[in-house]
Amino acid sequence: MTFNSLGSGLSAENTVTLYDEEITAATRIQDTIAAALVRLRAGRNRFISVNKLPPELLQSIFRHSGLCGRILKTNLAITSACSLWRSVALSDPAMWTFLATANLHPSLGDLLVARSAGIPIAVSFQGWKELQSFEQGLVQRTLLPSNKITEVNLKSESMTEFEAYSNYFTSFHHIKRLSIELDQAYLHGLDDASDALIFSDDISGHLPRLQELDLIHCRFYWDSQIYTNLTHLSIHFQGINFDWPDEEDFLEICRSS
């Protein structure tokens, strides 16, 4: 039966039934064509040079292109390229070890946590509101029980914001690397940045495993316990006056780390 003959002398109910039968038949043809295209493309892809590379080398390329999991958009594009690339990418947990919480849908966060398998993950927060909602949601549900978070990157809009939410670091006592950046727009409104950019020592007791500390436009007191056990310390200031440690302060930091 063809569409030209449909509806001739038939009731509306029978006409709809005939259309449904035609749609079902066309859908079967469409599915057959789609399956054939998948098979043909897979066969063709086997002869493309890049797909002849060993899986270990492909993994290395994927890690570099996605900055070891820090560019989620790139990683998702890789898994959508072809079945081989998807298989290689999904078999490498290291590609799924970075969570940027900005506009991150909870289901996507759960997906990344699952794909990272047993490897620790890094989390990046743009402000304390993200940290608060993340700590109350995804962290409590998935991450904290397995102690997976070992790196936290935090950008704060002000010192007040940082101090107000410092208690949230109790949830991240397994982290080994911490990066804190103060928004540069906040710095321009300060008369004296030397003392105004010094954090209190409240969070140091919550970070017993901390080994690497990166501070951008902020710092702790030079005798702070935060420096204990550090193996790497980076402090970066640009465009503002800053009171750098004298020789004795520097030696004290070295003795405690």
Secondary structure, DSSP 8 states (H G I E B T S, - for coil): --GGGTTTT--HHHHHHHHHHHHHHHHHHHHHHHHHHHHHHHHHHTTSGGGGS-HHHHHHHHHHHTTTTT-HHHHHHHHTT-HHHHHHHHT-GGGG-EEE-TT--HHHHHHHHHHTTTS-EEEEEESHHHHHHHIIIIIIIIIGGGT-EEEEEEEES-HHHHHHTGGGGGGGTT-SEEEEEE-HHHHTT-S-HHHHTEE-STTGGG-TT--EEEEES-EE-TT-GGGTT-SEEEEE--SS------HHHHHHHHHH-
